[in-house]
Amino acid sequence: MRSNLRRLPAFLLLTFLLFGACGPKSSSSSRYHCPMHPTYVSDRPGDCPICGMRLVPIEHGGAPTPTPIATPAATKYLCPMDPEVVTDAPGRCPKCGMKLVPAPADQSHQAHAPETAEASQVPGYAPVQLATEGLAKAGVQTTVATAGKLGGTIRAVGVVVPDERLVRHVHTKVAGWVERLFVNTTGQQVRQGEPLLALYSPELLASQEEYLKALLLAQELEGSPFPEARKAARDLLDAARQRLLLFDVPNGFLASLDQARAPQRTVTLLAPIQGVVLAKNVYEGQRIEPGTELFTVADLSRVWVEAQIYERELASVAVGTPATVSLPSPEVPGPGGKVRFVYPTVEPQTRTVKVRLEFPNPNGQLKPGMYATVELYPTPQEGVLVPDAAVLDTGTRKLVFVEQAPGFFVPREVELAASRDGTSLITRGLSSGERVAAKGTFLLDSESRLRAALRVPEGGSHGQAHH
C-alpha cells in the first residue's frame, strides 16, 4: 500500500505530459486557407470553392482569418465564376463544374439574371453579373445614353504652302552662258516681264542671223511677179520667227531686232509671273544646259493651308466645311475659309489625312512654312451620345456594356460615327435612354471574356471548357 502511494505522483505527472502532447493544438495550426484566395478560411482541409486549389494550413502570423464564406444560414448557392447559376442546395455548377458557394443574404437576390435580359450577341463575350459591393470595389460607374447631335470643333495643325497653280519654274531651252543676272537673291520680289538674266547662246545667235536673212529675202521678193516666190519668202520668215519664239525670246527682242537689222550678242529672259523668288540656282558666268532650272517664282497673293486630321475625324469633314486659321503671332488676325480639297491618301507614318484650305494673302501675312492652328466646324451629326470611356475598341469591333438590370451588364457591338471633345456619337447598336458602363469597362471586358471561355460547349465537358 505504501509503495502504491509513493508511485502516485509519478503516474499523475506522466498523465499530464501525455495529455499536453496529444491534446488540441493552437487555433492557428487547425485552420486552412486558399493560396490564391487568402480571405477564404476553413476549419478543415479540402479544396477552395472559388478556384478549386488545395487548402494549406495557416502558419503563425500568416494570412488573416476573416469570417468563412460558407455559413449554414445561407439559403442560396451560386457559382463563383458564373453568378447567374443559383440553386437552393449546395453542389457543383452545371456549366463549369466548380463547387457552389453560399450567397450572402444581401446579394442572393442579385445573383439572378433578369428574365427580360438579352443574351450576348458578341462572339467570345458573355453577360456579366456583379453585386453592388463588387461594382463599388471595381469602380464601375454607369451613365444614361442620350440622343443628340455631335458638332463641335476639330482642331488640327496646318502648314502654309504656296498655291501650286501659282508656282513657275524658269528654265532655258538652249545651251549658253549667263552674262548678267538682274535677279540675284532668293526672296526677291519680281514683276511679270521684269528682266531675270542676259544669256549668250551661239544657237540663239545663229537663229537671229537666219531670221534677219529671211526678213531681207521677204522684202526683196515683195514686188516679185511670181506669187509662189512671195509666199515661199513669207513662209521662211515666219518659220525663222517661230523658232526664236520657241526659244522663249521675248516679243520685244524681236521688235528691236527688226529695227536694228543686226543680231545681238545676248538675249534677255523675262519673269513669267509676278511673285517671290523661292529658289535661285544660277550665277553669273555659269554655263547652263537645256532644262536647267534657273529660278522658282511663286505668286503668294493666294496660298494654301494644309491641315492634318485623324482618320476617325474624316467622316465629319468634307469639301465646303467652314474653317478658321490662327497664326502664332497674336497681332496677325487669322483668316476664315472653307475646305477646298480632301486628299485621297493617308500618311503612312502619322495615319492622318491632309485637307486643303485656300486663303487670300494680299499683305503676305501667311508665309510658306509657317505653322498655324486650324479649326474645322463640321455639320452636326445626329445619334446617341455617350462618353468616350464607355466605348471599348477591341481592334476588330467597338463595344459598350449595357446595364439591363442593377449589376447585370450585356456586351453589345455598336457603330461609332465620330468622337470629339470626350464624347462619342453612336449611330447603330444603342438606343437613347439605355444605361451603359462609363467607367470600369476594361474590368467588364476581361470578366465577360472569362465567363464566355468558361461556358461548357454543347456536348462538351468541364475539362474541355477549362482547357
GUVEXVO-563484 format. One record per residue (C-alpha): x, y, z. Coordinates in Angstrom, 2 decimals, decimal comma. Layout:
BEGIN
@east=X | north=Y | up=Z
...
This chain:
BEGIN
@east=0,00 | north=0,00 | up=0,00
@east=2,71 | north=2,43 | up=0,89
@east=4,59 | north=1,58 | up=-2,31
@east=1,48 | north=2,42 | up=-4,38
@east=1,18 | north=5,79 | up=-2,72
@east=4,80 | north=6,61 | up=-3,50
@east=4,20 | north=5,84 | up=-7,18
@east=1,09 | north=8,02 | up=-7,47
@east=2,83 | north=11,42 | up=-8,14
@east=4,92 | north=9,91 | up=-10,92
@east=1,79 | north=8,43 | up=-12,52
@east=-0,08 | north=11,75 | up=-12,40
@east=2,89 | north=13,61 | up=-13,87
@east=3,13 | north=11,17 | up=-16,77
@east=-0,63 | north=11,54 | up=-17,42
@east=-0,38 | north=15,33 | up=-17,59
@east=2,55 | north=15,16 | up=-20,01
@east=0,74 | north=12,79 | up=-22,35
@east=-2,37 | north=14,94 | up=-22,28
@east=-0,35 | north=18,05 | up=-23,14
@east=1,36 | north=16,31 | up=-26,06
@east=-1,81 | north=14,81 | up=-27,57
@east=-4,27 | north=17,49 | up=-26,66
@east=-5,79 | north=20,05 | up=-29,12
@east=-3,34 | north=22,28 | up=-30,96
@east=-3,44 | north=26,03 | up=-31,33
@east=-6,11 | north=27,60 | up=-33,47
@east=-3,56 | north=28,77 | up=-36,00
@east=-2,46 | north=25,20 | up=-36,83
@east=-6,01 | north=23,84 | up=-37,25
@east=-7,22 | north=26,49 | up=-39,76
@east=-6,70 | north=26,37 | up=-43,53
@east=-6,86 | north=28,94 | up=-46,34
@east=-6,56 | north=29,08 | up=-50,12
@east=-3,14 | north=30,22 | up=-51,51
@east=-4,89 | north=32,14 | up=-54,35
@east=-7,75 | north=33,48 | up=-52,19
@east=-6,31 | north=34,06 | up=-48,68
@east=-9,62 | north=35,52 | up=-47,49
@east=-11,25 | north=32,09 | up=-47,68
@east=-10,59 | north=30,29 | up=-44,36
@east=-11,82 | north=26,84 | up=-43,28
@east=-11,58 | north=24,76 | up=-40,12
@east=-10,74 | north=21,57 | up=-42,04
@east=-8,61 | north=20,68 | up=-45,07
@east=-10,14 | north=20,42 | up=-48,55
@east=-10,45 | north=22,35 | up=-51,82
@east=-11,10 | north=26,05 | up=-52,34
@east=-14,71 | north=26,56 | up=-53,56
@east=-13,59 | north=29,53 | up=-55,69
@east=-10,66 | north=28,17 | up=-57,69
@east=-10,53 | north=24,50 | up=-56,65
@east=-6,98 | north=24,68 | up=-55,26
@east=-5,93 | north=22,56 | up=-52,22
@east=-6,19 | north=24,44 | up=-48,93
@east=-2,99 | north=24,86 | up=-46,91
@east=-2,56 | north=25,29 | up=-43,12
@east=-2,26 | north=28,80 | up=-41,79
@east=1,10 | north=29,40 | up=-40,20
@east=1,53 | north=31,51 | up=-37,09
@east=1,32 | north=35,18 | up=-38,08
@east=0,21 | north=34,25 | up=-41,61
@east=-2,90 | north=35,16 | up=-43,59
@east=-5,80 | north=36,90 | up=-41,82
@east=-8,71 | north=34,81 | up=-40,68
@east=-11,87 | north=36,58 | up=-41,77
@east=-15,27 | north=35,03 | up=-41,42
@east=-15,56 | north=31,99 | up=-43,70
@east=-17,64 | north=32,36 | up=-46,85
@east=-19,68 | north=29,25 | up=-46,17
@east=-22,31 | north=29,80 | up=-43,49
@east=-25,06 | north=27,43 | up=-42,51
@east=-27,56 | north=30,30 | up=-42,52
@east=-27,20 | north=30,89 | up=-46,32
@east=-30,21 | north=29,71 | up=-48,31
@east=-28,93 | north=30,37 | up=-51,85
@east=-25,85 | north=28,93 | up=-53,56
@east=-24,12 | north=30,36 | up=-56,61
@east=-21,15 | north=29,62 | up=-58,84
@east=-18,06 | north=31,77 | up=-58,12
@east=-17,24 | north=32,02 | up=-61,85
@east=-20,81 | north=32,37 | up=-63,17
@east=-23,13 | north=34,03 | up=-60,60
@east=-26,07 | north=33,53 | up=-62,98
@east=-26,20 | north=29,93 | up=-61,74
@east=-28,22 | north=29,98 | up=-58,49
@east=-29,61 | north=26,98 | up=-56,63
@east=-31,31 | north=26,32 | up=-53,31
@east=-29,00 | north=23,43 | up=-52,40
@east=-25,21 | north=23,03 | up=-52,40
@east=-23,49 | north=21,15 | up=-55,18
@east=-21,47 | north=21,84 | up=-58,30
@east=-22,03 | north=24,29 | up=-61,15
@east=-23,68 | north=22,59 | up=-64,16
@east=-21,72 | north=24,86 | up=-66,53
@east=-18,14 | north=24,78 | up=-65,26
@east=-18,27 | north=22,07 | up=-62,60
@east=-16,98 | north=24,26 | up=-59,78
@east=-18,31 | north=23,87 | up=-56,24
@east=-21,17 | north=26,24 | up=-55,43
@east=-20,72 | north=28,67 | up=-52,56
@east=-23,40 | north=30,24 | up=-50,36
@east=-24,61 | north=33,64 | up=-51,47
@east=-24,78 | north=36,37 | up=-48,82
@east=-28,26 | north=37,35 | up=-47,81
@east=-27,93 | north=40,88 | up=-49,22
@east=-26,66 | north=39,61 | up=-52,59
@east=-28,69 | north=36,45 | up=-53,20
@east=-31,45 | north=38,39 | up=-54,92
@east=-28,94 | north=39,97 | up=-57,31
@east=-27,45 | north=36,69 | up=-58,47
@east=-30,36 | north=36,01 | up=-60,80
@east=-30,15 | north=37,41 | up=-64,32
@east=-33,26 | north=39,43 | up=-65,18
@east=-35,88 | north=37,45 | up=-67,05
@east=-36,09 | north=40,09 | up=-69,79
@east=-32,33 | north=40,43 | up=-70,22
@east=-30,94 | north=39,88 | up=-73,70
@east=-28,25 | north=37,32 | up=-74,43
@east=-24,85 | north=38,44 | up=-75,64
@east=-24,72 | north=38,64 | up=-79,44
@east=-20,97 | north=39,34 | up=-79,48
@east=-18,83 | north=36,26 | up=-80,18
@east=-16,47 | north=35,48 | up=-77,31
@east=-18,37 | north=37,59 | up=-74,78
@east=-20,91 | north=36,72 | up=-72,09
@east=-23,16 | north=38,83 | up=-69,83
@east=-21,63 | north=39,91 | up=-66,54
@east=-23,41 | north=39,95 | up=-63,16
@east=-21,78 | north=41,96 | up=-60,38
@east=-23,04 | north=42,61 | up=-56,89
@east=-23,41 | north=46,11 | up=-55,55
@east=-20,32 | north=45,71 | up=-53,39
@east=-18,37 | north=44,39 | up=-56,38
@east=-19,39 | north=47,34 | up=-58,52
@east=-18,14 | north=49,77 | up=-55,90
@east=-14,83 | north=47,98 | up=-55,41
@east=-14,22 | north=47,69 | up=-59,16
@east=-15,00 | north=51,36 | up=-59,75
@east=-17,71 | north=50,61 | up=-62,31
@east=-19,89 | north=53,64 | up=-62,98
@east=-22,80 | north=53,97 | up=-65,37
@east=-24,40 | north=56,75 | up=-67,36
@east=-27,51 | north=57,16 | up=-69,50
@east=-27,10 | north=57,40 | up=-73,28
@east=-28,83 | north=60,46 | up=-74,68
@east=-29,97 | north=61,41 | up=-78,16
@east=-28,33 | north=64,49 | up=-79,62
@east=-26,04 | north=65,99 | up=-82,22
@east=-22,27 | north=66,00 | up=-82,22
@east=-20,78 | north=69,03 | up=-83,90
@east=-18,09 | north=70,83 | up=-82,02
@east=-14,71 | north=71,79 | up=-83,38
@east=-11,95 | north=69,73 | up=-84,94
@east=-8,54 | north=71,21 | up=-84,18
@east=-5,57 | north=70,35 | up=-86,35
@east=-2,08 | north=71,61 | up=-87,11
@east=-1,65 | north=73,23 | up=-90,51
@east=1,28 | north=74,38 | up=-92,63
@east=1,22 | north=77,28 | up=-95,08
@east=2,38 | north=76,27 | up=-98,56
@east=2,34 | north=78,14 | up=-101,90
@east=-0,56 | north=77,61 | up=-104,24
@east=0,80 | north=75,05 | up=-106,68
@east=-1,09 | north=76,70 | up=-109,53
@east=0,82 | north=79,94 | up=-108,96
@east=4,36 | north=78,47 | up=-108,95
@east=6,58 | north=78,73 | up=-112,03
@east=9,99 | north=77,25 | up=-112,75
@east=12,24 | north=79,21 | up=-115,10
@east=14,31 | north=77,07 | up=-117,50
@east=16,25 | north=77,58 | up=-120,71
@east=15,73 | north=75,62 | up=-123,92
@east=19,17 | north=76,29 | up=-125,34
@east=22,70 | north=75,95 | up=-124,06
@east=24,72 | north=79,05 | up=-123,24
@east=26,42 | north=81,23 | up=-120,62
@east=24,92 | north=83,67 | up=-118,13
@east=26,36 | north=87,07 | up=-119,00
@east=24,43 | north=89,02 | up=-116,34
@east=21,93 | north=88,41 | up=-113,53
@east=19,26 | north=91,03 | up=-112,87
@east=17,68 | north=88,98 | up=-110,02
@east=20,50 | north=87,82 | up=-107,80
@east=18,96 | north=86,93 | up=-104,39
@east=16,46 | north=84,43 | up=-103,06
@east=13,29 | north=86,05 | up=-101,71
@east=13,48 | north=88,98 | up=-104,11
@east=10,19 | north=90,32 | up=-105,41
@east=9,82 | north=90,34 | up=-109,19
@east=7,15 | north=91,68 | up=-111,50
@east=5,85 | north=89,95 | up=-114,58
@east=8,02 | north=90,87 | up=-117,60
@east=10,93 | north=92,06 | up=-115,41
@east=14,42 | north=91,01 | up=-116,69
@east=15,88 | north=87,96 | up=-114,97
@east=19,19 | north=87,34 | up=-116,79
@east=21,11 | north=88,03 | up=-120,02
@east=22,05 | north=84,82 | up=-121,85
@east=24,73 | north=84,36 | up=-124,52
@east=23,99 | north=81,37 | up=-126,73
@east=25,65 | north=80,54 | up=-130,07
@east=22,45 | north=78,76 | up=-131,10
@east=20,38 | north=81,88 | up=-130,44
@east=22,91 | north=84,00 | up=-132,29
@east=22,67 | north=81,73 | up=-135,36
@east=18,88 | north=81,81 | up=-135,19
@east=18,94 | north=85,61 | up=-135,20
@east=21,07 | north=85,63 | up=-138,35
@east=18,70 | north=83,22 | up=-140,07
@east=15,78 | north=85,41 | up=-139,14
@east=17,45 | north=88,56 | up=-140,49
@east=18,30 | north=86,85 | up=-143,78
@east=14,71 | north=85,60 | up=-144,14
@east=13,47 | north=89,11 | up=-143,38
@east=15,73 | north=90,62 | up=-146,07
@east=14,67 | north=87,99 | up=-148,64
@east=10,98 | north=88,58 | up=-147,94
@east=11,41 | north=92,30 | up=-148,50
@east=13,29 | north=91,75 | up=-151,80
@east=10,62 | north=89,40 | up=-153,17
@east=7,74 | north=91,58 | up=-152,05
@east=7,49 | north=93,08 | up=-155,57
@east=8,11 | north=89,82 | up=-157,46
@east=5,53 | north=88,96 | up=-160,16
@east=5,60 | north=85,33 | up=-159,02
@east=3,14 | north=84,68 | up=-156,16
@east=4,82 | north=81,38 | up=-155,34
@east=8,13 | north=83,18 | up=-154,66
@east=6,49 | north=85,76 | up=-152,43
@east=4,69 | north=83,06 | up=-150,44
@east=7,86 | north=80,98 | up=-150,01
@east=9,74 | north=84,02 | up=-148,69
@east=6,97 | north=84,82 | up=-146,18
@east=6,84 | north=81,18 | up=-145,02
@east=10,58 | north=81,17 | up=-144,48
@east=10,36 | north=84,38 | up=-142,44
@east=7,53 | north=83,00 | up=-140,30
@east=9,47 | north=79,80 | up=-139,63
@east=12,57 | north=81,73 | up=-138,52
@east=10,48 | north=83,96 | up=-136,28
@east=8,66 | north=80,99 | up=-134,75
@east=11,97 | north=79,29 | up=-133,98
@east=13,08 | north=82,29 | up=-131,90
@east=9,76 | north=82,42 | up=-130,05
@east=10,04 | north=78,72 | up=-129,18
@east=13,40 | north=79,50 | up=-127,58
@east=11,48 | north=81,90 | up=-125,25
@east=12,88 | north=85,01 | up=-126,94
@east=10,64 | north=87,95 | up=-125,86
@east=8,47 | north=89,71 | up=-128,43
@east=10,16 | north=92,98 | up=-127,57
@east=13,51 | north=91,47 | up=-128,51
@east=12,18 | north=90,57 | up=-131,98
@east=10,87 | north=94,10 | up=-132,42
@east=14,27 | north=95,56 | up=-131,61
@east=15,85 | north=93,01 | up=-133,96
@east=13,58 | north=94,14 | up=-136,82
@east=14,54 | north=97,74 | up=-136,18
@east=18,29 | north=97,26 | up=-135,71
@east=18,67 | north=94,66 | up=-138,52
@east=21,69 | north=93,25 | up=-136,67
@east=21,97 | north=90,23 | up=-134,33
@east=22,50 | north=90,88 | up=-130,63
@east=25,10 | north=89,02 | up=-128,57
@east=22,83 | north=88,28 | up=-125,61
@east=19,13 | north=87,63 | up=-125,16
@east=17,37 | north=88,86 | up=-122,01
@east=14,95 | north=86,39 | up=-120,37
@east=11,94 | north=87,87 | up=-118,51
@east=9,96 | north=86,80 | up=-115,41
@east=6,90 | north=84,78 | up=-116,46
@east=4,75 | north=85,83 | up=-113,44
@east=4,76 | north=88,28 | up=-110,56
@east=5,87 | north=86,82 | up=-107,25
@east=8,71 | north=85,95 | up=-104,93
@east=11,88 | north=84,10 | up=-105,90
@east=11,76 | north=80,94 | up=-103,80
@east=14,86 | north=79,34 | up=-105,33
@east=17,84 | north=80,68 | up=-107,30
@east=20,11 | north=78,07 | up=-108,88
@east=22,26 | north=80,12 | up=-111,27
@east=25,22 | north=82,52 | up=-111,01
@east=26,87 | north=84,98 | up=-113,38
@east=29,30 | north=83,33 | up=-115,75
@east=27,76 | north=79,89 | up=-115,26
@east=27,26 | north=77,61 | up=-118,25
@east=23,76 | north=76,20 | up=-118,46
@east=22,24 | north=73,41 | up=-120,46
@east=18,73 | north=72,98 | up=-121,83
@east=16,37 | north=72,06 | up=-119,00
@east=18,47 | north=73,64 | up=-116,24
@east=16,22 | north=75,12 | up=-113,53
@east=17,29 | north=78,74 | up=-113,07
@east=14,64 | north=80,20 | up=-110,75
@east=11,47 | north=79,20 | up=-108,90
@east=8,98 | north=82,04 | up=-108,70
@east=5,72 | north=81,84 | up=-106,70
@east=2,83 | north=84,23 | up=-106,54
@east=1,97 | north=84,42 | up=-102,82
@east=-1,10 | north=86,62 | up=-103,18
@east=-3,06 | north=83,42 | up=-102,56
@east=-1,77 | north=80,48 | up=-100,51
@east=-2,84 | north=77,07 | up=-99,26
@east=-3,01 | north=75,78 | up=-95,70
@east=-2,69 | north=72,00 | up=-95,46
@east=-4,02 | north=70,54 | up=-92,20
@east=-3,66 | north=67,00 | up=-90,83
@east=-6,77 | north=65,32 | up=-89,42
@east=-7,12 | north=61,83 | up=-87,97
@east=-8,85 | north=59,00 | up=-89,79
@east=-11,69 | north=58,87 | up=-87,27
@east=-12,48 | north=62,53 | up=-88,00
@east=-12,53 | north=62,08 | up=-91,75
@east=-16,25 | north=61,21 | up=-91,86
@east=-17,11 | north=64,63 | up=-90,39
@east=-15,05 | north=66,69 | up=-92,86
@east=-15,98 | north=67,34 | up=-96,48
@east=-15,42 | north=69,92 | up=-99,17
@east=-17,07 | north=73,14 | up=-98,04
@east=-16,61 | north=72,61 | up=-94,29
@east=-16,07 | north=76,05 | up=-92,67
@east=-12,69 | north=76,64 | up=-91,06
@east=-10,56 | north=79,32 | up=-89,46
@east=-6,80 | north=79,66 | up=-89,18
@east=-4,98 | north=81,03 | up=-86,12
@east=-1,42 | north=82,23 | up=-86,56
@east=1,33 | north=82,08 | up=-83,94
@east=1,56 | north=85,86 | up=-83,81
@east=-1,41 | north=87,29 | up=-81,87
@east=-1,07 | north=90,58 | up=-83,75
@east=-1,96 | north=88,89 | up=-87,04
@east=-5,66 | north=88,04 | up=-87,30
@east=-6,43 | north=84,58 | up=-88,61
@east=-8,44 | north=84,35 | up=-91,83
@east=-11,59 | north=82,32 | up=-92,33
@east=-12,27 | north=79,99 | up=-95,22
@east=-13,54 | north=76,58 | up=-96,29
@east=-12,11 | north=73,17 | up=-97,05
@east=-11,40 | north=73,09 | up=-100,78
@east=-9,98 | north=69,61 | up=-101,16
@east=-9,60 | north=66,38 | up=-99,14
@east=-6,58 | north=64,37 | up=-100,20
@east=-7,36 | north=60,79 | up=-101,30
@east=-4,43 | north=59,15 | up=-99,46
@east=-3,40 | north=58,60 | up=-95,83
@east=0,02 | north=59,50 | up=-94,46
@east=1,54 | north=56,10 | up=-93,50
@east=3,70 | north=57,47 | up=-90,67
@east=1,11 | north=59,62 | up=-88,87
@east=-2,09 | north=57,88 | up=-90,06
@east=-3,62 | north=61,23 | up=-90,90
@east=-5,32 | north=62,71 | up=-93,94
@east=-4,50 | north=66,12 | up=-95,38
@east=-7,18 | north=68,66 | up=-96,13
@east=-6,53 | north=71,80 | up=-98,13
@east=-7,79 | north=75,28 | up=-97,38
@east=-7,29 | north=78,31 | up=-99,63
@east=-6,90 | north=81,85 | up=-98,35
@east=-6,18 | north=85,21 | up=-99,97
@east=-2,89 | north=86,68 | up=-98,84
@east=-2,70 | north=90,24 | up=-100,17
@east=-0,46 | north=91,52 | up=-97,36
@east=1,81 | north=88,48 | up=-97,21
@east=0,87 | north=87,60 | up=-93,63
@east=0,68 | north=83,91 | up=-94,45
@east=4,23 | north=82,88 | up=-95,29
@east=5,14 | north=79,46 | up=-96,71
@east=6,40 | north=77,13 | up=-93,99
@east=4,50 | north=78,90 | up=-91,22
@east=2,64 | north=76,72 | up=-88,72
@east=-0,98 | north=77,54 | up=-87,99
@east=-3,80 | north=76,16 | up=-85,86
@east=-6,74 | north=75,14 | up=-88,00
@east=-10,25 | north=74,81 | up=-86,54
@east=-12,85 | north=72,99 | up=-88,62
@east=-16,58 | north=73,26 | up=-87,92
@east=-18,27 | north=70,16 | up=-89,35
@east=-22,03 | north=69,84 | up=-89,76
@east=-23,50 | north=68,28 | up=-86,57
@east=-24,49 | north=64,61 | up=-86,87
@east=-27,43 | north=63,02 | up=-85,08
@east=-27,16 | north=59,89 | up=-82,99
@east=-26,73 | north=58,63 | up=-79,43
@east=-24,13 | north=60,36 | up=-77,25
@east=-22,01 | north=58,57 | up=-74,64
@east=-18,65 | north=59,36 | up=-73,02
@east=-15,56 | north=58,17 | up=-74,86
@east=-14,68 | north=55,89 | up=-71,92
@east=-17,93 | north=53,95 | up=-72,45
@east=-16,82 | north=52,71 | up=-75,88
@east=-14,32 | north=49,86 | up=-75,81
@east=-12,30 | north=49,40 | up=-79,01
@east=-11,13 | north=45,79 | up=-79,24
@east=-9,38 | north=46,29 | up=-82,56
@east=-11,99 | north=44,33 | up=-84,52
@east=-15,15 | north=45,86 | up=-83,10
@east=-16,41 | north=48,60 | up=-80,78
@east=-18,39 | north=47,55 | up=-77,72
@east=-20,46 | north=49,07 | up=-74,95
@east=-21,71 | north=47,29 | up=-71,84
@east=-25,44 | north=47,91 | up=-71,42
@east=-26,85 | north=47,57 | up=-67,90
@east=-30,05 | north=45,52 | up=-68,29
@east=-30,65 | north=45,38 | up=-64,53
@east=-28,74 | north=46,59 | up=-61,46
@east=-25,34 | north=44,96 | up=-61,74
@east=-26,19 | north=42,94 | up=-64,88
@east=-24,23 | north=44,06 | up=-67,97
@east=-24,61 | north=42,75 | up=-71,52
@east=-21,89 | north=43,49 | up=-74,14
@east=-23,21 | north=44,97 | up=-77,37
@east=-21,47 | north=45,89 | up=-80,61
@east=-22,03 | north=49,47 | up=-81,81
@east=-21,10 | north=51,65 | up=-84,75
@east=-19,09 | north=54,75 | up=-83,85
@east=-19,60 | north=57,69 | up=-86,20
@east=-17,43 | north=60,35 | up=-84,55
@east=-15,58 | north=61,17 | up=-81,36
@east=-14,89 | north=64,70 | up=-80,25
@east=-14,12 | north=66,55 | up=-77,00
@east=-14,61 | north=63,45 | up=-74,84
@east=-17,96 | north=62,50 | up=-76,39
@east=-18,67 | north=59,69 | up=-78,85
@east=-21,53 | north=59,57 | up=-81,35
@east=-23,09 | north=56,14 | up=-81,90
@east=-25,35 | north=55,63 | up=-84,90
@east=-26,15 | north=51,92 | up=-84,52
@east=-26,45 | north=49,39 | up=-81,71
@east=-27,56 | north=51,65 | up=-78,85
@east=-30,80 | north=53,50 | up=-78,08
@east=-31,39 | north=56,68 | up=-76,19
@east=-32,25 | north=56,13 | up=-72,54
@east=-30,23 | north=52,92 | up=-72,11
@east=-27,72 | north=52,86 | up=-69,29
@east=-24,14 | north=51,92 | up=-70,14
@east=-20,94 | north=51,47 | up=-68,17
@east=-18,90 | north=54,69 | up=-68,34
@east=-16,01 | north=53,57 | up=-66,13
@east=-14,52 | north=50,17 | up=-65,44
@east=-15,16 | north=48,89 | up=-68,97
@east=-11,81 | north=47,08 | up=-69,08
@east=-12,77 | north=45,08 | up=-65,99
@east=-16,12 | north=44,19 | up=-67,54
@east=-14,38 | north=43,23 | up=-70,78
@east=-12,00 | north=40,80 | up=-69,07
@east=-14,75 | north=39,35 | up=-66,92
@east=-17,06 | north=38,91 | up=-69,91
@east=-14,37 | north=37,11 | up=-71,92
@east=-13,50 | north=34,87 | up=-68,98
@east=-17,11 | north=33,84 | up=-68,44
@east=-17,57 | north=33,16 | up=-72,13
@east=-14,44 | north=30,99 | up=-72,15
@east=-15,58 | north=29,02 | up=-69,09
@east=-19,00 | north=28,17 | up=-70,52
@east=-19,30 | north=24,43 | up=-71,26
@east=-19,81 | north=23,95 | up=-75,01
@east=-22,74 | north=21,92 | up=-76,30
@east=-21,89 | north=18,26 | up=-75,80
@east=-18,63 | north=19,16 | up=-74,07
@east=-17,31 | north=18,54 | up=-70,60
@east=-15,96 | north=20,53 | up=-67,72
@east=-12,40 | north=19,64 | up=-68,67
@east=-12,90 | north=20,84 | up=-72,24
@east=-14,26 | north=24,16 | up=-71,06
@east=-11,33 | north=24,82 | up=-68,75
@east=-8,90 | north=23,69 | up=-71,46
